[in-house]
C-alpha cells in the first residue's frame, strides 16, 4: 500500500514539473527575442547592475565606445561619459530612481575615438515586488538631428 502512495506522489510531482516547464518555455522565448531585438538596435543599449557595472552591452554601444562588448563588461557606467557630464549623470540617476526614467545629453565615447554629444536615457527595472534590479542605459546618436537645428539657428 505504501508503494502505491509513493507512486501517486511521484506521478503528481512529474505532472507539476512538466506544467511548470511548459509555462517557462514561452518566457524563455520572449527573453530570447528581446535580446535579439536589442542586439539589432542602432542605438547603444546596456544593462547596468545595482552596483553600477555593465553586465551587458549591445554591439552598437561597443562601436560607439570603440571597444568590444566583452571589454565593457564590469566597467562603471559613468566612466563612459566625459568628466564634465558625470555630475549631470548622477543627478539623472537620482531622478530615474524617483520617476522611472531620466534623459540627459552627454559626451559619450573614449579618448581614442573622441567623445560625441549624444542623448542618454536611463530606464529603471524593478521585479514583481517593486525592488530595483538595475537599469537600462540607452545612448542615441543625436548628430543627425542636431545638424538641421544648427543650420536653422544660423539662418535666423
Secondary structure as the mmCIF struct_conf table of DSSP 4:
data_model
#
loop_
_struct_conf.conf_type_id
_struct_conf.id
_struct_conf.beg_label_comp_id
_struct_conf.beg_label_asym_id
_struct_conf.beg_label_seq_id
_struct_conf.end_label_comp_id
_struct_conf.end_label_asym_id
_struct_conf.end_label_seq_id
HELX_RH_AL_P HELX_RH_AL_P1 UNK A 2 UNK A 40
BEND BEND1 UNK A 42 UNK A 43
STRN STRN1 UNK A 44 UNK A 48
TURN_TY1_P TURN_TY1_P1 UNK A 50 UNK A 51
BEND BEND2 UNK A 52 UNK A 52
STRN STRN2 UNK A 53 UNK A 53
STRN STRN3 UNK A 54 UNK A 57
HELX_RH_AL_P HELX_RH_AL_P2 UNK A 59 UNK A 64
TURN_TY1_P TURN_TY1_P2 UNK A 65 UNK A 66
BEND BEND3 UNK A 67 UNK A 67
HELX_RH_AL_P HELX_RH_AL_P3 UNK A 69 UNK A 72
TURN_TY1_P TURN_TY1_P3 UNK A 73 UNK A 74
STRN STRN4 UNK A 76 UNK A 76
HELX_RH_3T_P HELX_RH_3T_P1 UNK A 77 UNK A 80
STRN STRN5 UNK A 81 UNK A 81
HELX_RH_3T_P HELX_RH_3T_P2 UNK A 83 UNK A 85
HELX_RH_AL_P HELX_RH_AL_P4 UNK A 86 UNK A 99
BEND BEND4 UNK A 100 UNK A 100
STRN STRN6 UNK A 101 UNK A 110
TURN_TY1_P TURN_TY1_P4 UNK A 111 UNK A 113
STRN STRN7 UNK A 114 UNK A 126
TURN_TY1_P TURN_TY1_P5 UNK A 128 UNK A 129
STRN STRN8 UNK A 132 UNK A 141
HELX_RH_AL_P HELX_RH_AL_P5 UNK A 143 UNK A 155
#
